[in-house]
Amino acid sequence: MSRIYLDPKDMPKSWYNIMADLPFKMDPYINPATMKPLQPDDMSAIFPPALIEQEISVKREIAIPTDVLDMLSLWRPTPLLRARNLEKALGTPAKIFYKYEGTAPAGSHKANTAVAQVYYNKIAGIKQLTTETGAGQWGSSVAYAAKHFGLGCTIYMVKVSFTQKPYRSSFMRMFGANVIPSPSNTTQAGRDVLAVDPDTPGSLGTAIGEAVEAAIQNKDTNYTLGSVLNHVLLHQTVIGLEAQKQMESVGEYPDTVIACAGGGSNFGGIAFPFLRDKINGKELRAIAVEPASCPTLTKGKYTYDYGDTASLTPIMKMYTLGKDFTPPAIHAGGLRFHGMSPAVSALMKNGLIEAEIAHQSDIFKYGMMFAHTEGIVPAPESCHAISSVCRKALECIEKGKTETILFNLSGNGFFDFPAYDAYVDGKLTDYEYSEEDVAKSMANLPKVNK
């Protein structure tokens, strides 16, 4: 069977919280105003009570509200597919499975947490939301969810992606969002960056700073985040929980789980439920794949840093390239973030997951192969996972062994054809982030004494 469906009644009713099973202690967030450990009330200026509670929770299962389940059921459970045509094209004995999240309204996994976050803000009495977006998948998902629950939203979209992907902003505007290219002159955070470099392509760190600033200044407004924090990755675990049931239904279990990694929600969503098995003794590899031009896990430093350029967010212990890092204008805009989820970072530091890099030329080569064989155009972010999958599958030929590989196809690429055009026309450039650049961007790390 190539398509494995899950009965709607078997859709997860609770999210899985990996914090309950970590075999190590997480470092606390730090309040940037006091430089002391962050207290729950310190987050109340931008998050509703329920999300703050989820952020600090160590409860293993957290029930999904009925209103959220009802909305998720419009596209969930998502299908699990066996990539038999890709296997044949590669000539590999490996069995390749992928969880396809492109059936969501905005064509991406991001809707899984957008719906939950907007719902919790709605019941807390919030009227407006601000957020950032890189490639536009997150912004599109927030716009969709905000329209459903009757909230307004302003989205700061990284300028280079705003230019590269014009129809993403069209989607957001169709659902009533106000979309602003970042950095902008509407916030002090944006003006500060423009004063230094008027021609900057922007970064997720800058866009986050603008969105947080706008939220802080308005009492009826909260901030929503598409990745990095614990509650975001929590909401995404519906992906891995469904995949576990689907693979079990056909008598399979992955040897390797792979996903791209920018801030961590894509990877955490599919990997965390399986990592619970690994923590309990199951043999498993979990690999996060990031751009060579933004190698947070592979070349970054594990230390405390801000999540934004303006130094407004909590300071978190994570792998980081430095808050002032502006990545090159690659087409995988959702992976252009200087930091990484504290949870994913801690798992990496403690040897429970692996990380590797991929170049633009490589990811589009295998993305094209996937489109040709499987009939789905993958988003550039997901192409990072596909390139790793294909490399692992080819290694199986060399080693003369089979392996079961599962990856997260987190979105479709229907708004990303300029990137594919650039690849076909031979206009893509591969970027490598040097050790010298790493050292330079680390110059302004915060000094934390927790």
N, C-alpha and C positions, 0 to 999 in steps of 0.2 A: 504494500500500500504506500502511495506517494503522498497522500494528504491524510493527515490525522486530525480529526475534529474532536472536540470535547462537548459533551452535552451541556447546554446552557445552565442546567441545574447544578452542574459540577464546577461552575465558576467559583473561584475562591471567595469566601465570605469574610475572610480576615487577611490582613497583611502580615508578612513575616518580618519580625524585628531581629536582625542579626546581633544587636547589642546584648541580647539575652544569652548568647552562646559564645561570645568572644573569649578565647583563653588568655586574654591579657586585658589590662586596664587602659581605657582611653584617656588621653590628656584633656583637661578641661579647656573650653573656649575662654578667651580673655576679653574683658570689657576694654575697648580702646580708650575710654575716658578715664578709667581708674587704674588700668593695667593690673587689675585683680581678676580672679576667676569670675566669669559671667554668671549672673544669677538669672533665674527664669524671668523675673519682672523686667530685667534689662532689655528683653526682646519684645516687650509689649508695645513699643512704639511702632513696630512694623509687622508683627505677626499676631493673629488671634490666639486666644487661650488654648484651643484644642491642638493647634500646630506646635505651640511651645511645649505642651505636655508630651506630644509625640517626639519632639526633638530630643528630650532628655529621658524618655522612657527606656526601661530595660525589660519591659513586659514582652514575652515572646510573640504573642499574637494580639493584634489590635483589630477589633471588629470594624468592618467597612460599613458606614451608614447606608441605610436603605436608599435614600435619595441618590447617593453616589453609585451604588450598585445598579440602580435603575438606568442611570445615564451610561455607565460603562457597558451595560448589556446591549446597547445599540450596536456595538462592534465586538464585544468580548463574549465568549472566549475567541481568541485569534487562532488561526490554523498553525499547525506544525507540519512542515513539509520535508520530504526526503528529496534531496537534490540529485536524483538519479542521472539526469542528463549532464549535469556538471561533473559527476563522478565519471561518466563515460568519456566526456571530452578530455578529462585529465588522465584517464587510463589508470585510475587508482583503485586499490582494493578497499580504501577507506569508505565508511558509511557517513554521509554528510547530511545532517538535519538542520533546519533553520526555523526559528520562530518568527512569523511574519507579522510585524506591527504596523505595516503600511495600510491596513484596512480601517484605521481610525479616521475620524473626520478630517483632521489636518494632515493625514498621511504619515503619522509618526507616533512613536511610543509616548511622546510628551503629554498627550491628552490624559494618560492614566493618573498623573499627579495634578495636572491643571484642573480637572474636574473636582478632585478632592480639595485642593487648596481654595478654589473659588467658593465651593460649598461652605467650608468652615468660616471663611470671611463673611459670607452672606449671613449665616446664622449669628455671627458676632455683631451684626449691624453695620458693617463696612459698606460704603457706597461706591468707592473708587479703588482701583488697583493700579500699581505701577510695576513694570518689570523690564528686564533686558531681553534681547534675543540676538543670537549670532546668525546662524543660517536661516532663522525664521520659523523653524518647526515649533519651538517653544512659544514664541509670540503668537503664532497662528492658533495654537492649542488654547492659550489663555484667552484670546479674543473669542474663540468659539464657546468656551465654558462661561465666560463673563456674559456674553449675550444670552445664554440659556438661563442663567440665574439673575439676570437683570442688573448687573454691575457695569459701570463704566471702566475703561482701562486706557492707560497710556503706555506705549511700548517704545523703549529706546533700542533701536536696531543698529548694530555695529555698521558703521558707514560703508565699509567695503562690501559687506553682504547686502546692504540696502541697494547698492549699485549693481552688484552681480546678480541679484535675485529679485527683480522688480515685482514679480507676480506674488512673491511672499507678502510684501506689504499690501498688495491689492487684496489678497485673501483676508488679511487682518482688518483692513478698512471695510471690507464687505460685511464683517461682523461687528462694525461699529467702533473699532479701536482707533485711537490717535497714534500714529506711527511717526517717530522722530529719529532721523539719522543721528548716530552718536559717534563722536562728541558733538554736542550742540551748544548754542548760546542760551538755552533756556535754564541751565543750572550752573552753579559756581564750579561744580566738578568738571563740567564740560568746558567751560570758559578757561579754566586753569590748564587743561590739556591743550586746547587750541592756541593758547598764548605761547606755549613752548614749541608746538609743531602744528601750524595751520593746515598742513597737508597730510596729517596722520590718517591712516586707514581706519583707526579706531581699534578698540579691543573690548572683549567681554568685561574686563576689569573696569574700564571706563564706563561702559553702559550700566553696569551694576551700580557704580557710584552715583550716576545720574538718577537712576530709579530709586535708590535708597534715599537720596537727598530729597527728592520730590515727595516721597511718602512721609518722611519725618516732618515736613513742613505743613502737612494737612491732616487734621485730626480724623477726618472721615475716610482717610486713604491708608491702605496697607500695601506692603511690598510682597510680591510672589517671586519665587526662585525656581528655576528649571532644573537645577542639579545641585551637587555638592553636599547640601545639608542632609542630616539623617532622615528627617521626615519625608524628603523628596524621594530618596532611595527606597524608603519603606513602601511608599505608594507604588513604586515600580515593581515590587516583588510579585505582583500578580502574573508577570511574564514568566518568571522561573517556576512559580507554583503550578501554573497551567502546564508548562513544558514537562515538569516531572510526571504529572498524571498522564500526559499524552505519550511520553516515551514508555512509561510503565505499561500502558495499554497494548503496546506492540512488543513488549519484552525486551526493551532496549534501555541502556544507561550510558551516558557519555563518558568517554575517557578524558575528553578535553572540552571545556566550555570557553568560547571566545566571543568577545564583543569589543567594539571601539570604545575609547575612553577620552573624554574631554574634561568633564567635571565629575563623571562617575555614575550618572543615573542609568545610562544604557547598560553598562557593565554590571552594576549592582543589581539591576532589575532581574537579569537572567541568572547571574552567578550566585547571589546570596543564598537562595534556597538550596542550591547544590553545595555551597561551601559549608552549610550546616552539616551535611553528610561527611564532608572532608574533615571537619573538626571532630566528628565522631568516629573517625577512623577509615572512611572510604577513600580508596585511591582515586585521585582526580587532579587534573591540571586545569587551572583557570587563568586565562591569558587576556590581559587588557592591551589593546593595540592603539597607539597614538601616532600623530604625525611626526615625521623627523624634524619638522620645523617648529614643533611645540612639544618637546619631549619631557613633559613634567615628571613622569615616573622614572624615566630612564636616565635623565641628566639633571633633574632638579634636586634640591636639597630638602631633607626632611627636617622641617623646623617650623616655628611659628611665623605666620604672615597674615596680612590682610587679604580679604577676598576681593577687594576693589582698589582701584587706583587712588581714589580720594581718601582712603583710610577711614571709612565710615562703618564698615561691617565689623562684626566680632573678629578677633584675631584667633586663627585656628592652627593647630599642629597638623601639617600636611606636607606633601611633596609640592614644592613651588619653584618657579623660575624667577620669582620676584614680582611684586605687585606692579612695578613700572615696566615690565616686559610687554612689548607690543609685537606679536607674532607677524610673520610675513602674510601677505594677502592670499593665502591658499583658499581653495574653493570649499573645503570642509569647514565652513564657518562655525559649526557647532563644537569644534574641537580646538578652537583658538583661545583657550583659557590658561592663565598662568599657573593656577593651582589645581588641586585635586581633592575630591571628597576626603575628609579626615578619616572616615571609616575605610575607604579603599586604600588610602595611604598607610594606615596602620596595618591592614592585612598584608600589604606589600612589604612593609618594614619587618613584619614578623614571619615572612616567608611562606604565607598561605596562598599567595597569588604571584603571577609573573607579569612582566610587561615587555613589549617590544615595539619598535618603530616601523613605519612604512612611509615610502616616498609617494608623491603625487602620481608620478608616471606608473608606478607599480599598482597603486590602488585602482586607477582607472583602467589599466590593462585587464585586471581580473574582474572589475565591475562590468566591463563590456562583455567579457566571457560569460559572466553570470546572466546578463540580460539576454545574450544570444541563446543560452542553453535553457534557462529557467523561465524566460518570458517576463521577468520583472526588472524594471529599471531601478537599481538601488541608489539611494542618496549617497553623496560622496563620503559622508561619515561612515555609513555601513560598509562602504567599499574597503575601508581599512580592515574590518573584520574578515571580509571575503578574501582579501589578499593573504592574510595569515592562514585562513582555512585552506586555501589552495596550496600554499607552501607546505603545510603540515600533511596534506593529502599526497603531494608529490614525494615527500620524505617517506611515506609508507611504501611507495614503489621501490625506492632505493633500499629500504630495510626489509622488504619482502614480508610485510606484516599488515594486518588490518587494524583499523582503529575507528572508533565511533566519535564523531566530532559534532558538537552542537554549537550553533552561533545565533546571535540575535540580529535579524535583519530589521533594524529599528525604524526604517522609513523608506518610502519610495522617492524616486528622483525626478518626479515630473516637473518640479520647478528649477531643476538644476541642469537643463540642457546646455546653457552657455559653457558650463564646465566640461561637458562631454564634447562640445564643439571644439573647445580649446585643445583637448586631448587629440581628437581626430586630426586637427589641423597642425599638430606638432608645436603648439604654442605654450604648453605647460612648462614651468620651471620647477626643478626639484631644489628644495632648500634644506640645508643641514645647519642645525643650531650649534655653534661652536662652543667649546669650553670657555673661551674668552668672553663670549656674549653672556654665558651663564654667570661668570664672575661679576661682570658689569651690572647685571640686573639684580644681583644680590646685595648691592651696596646700601639699600635703604630698608633692610629687614628690621622689623620692630625689636626693641630690646625688652624681653619679657622676663620677669622674675615672679613666677607663680608660687 
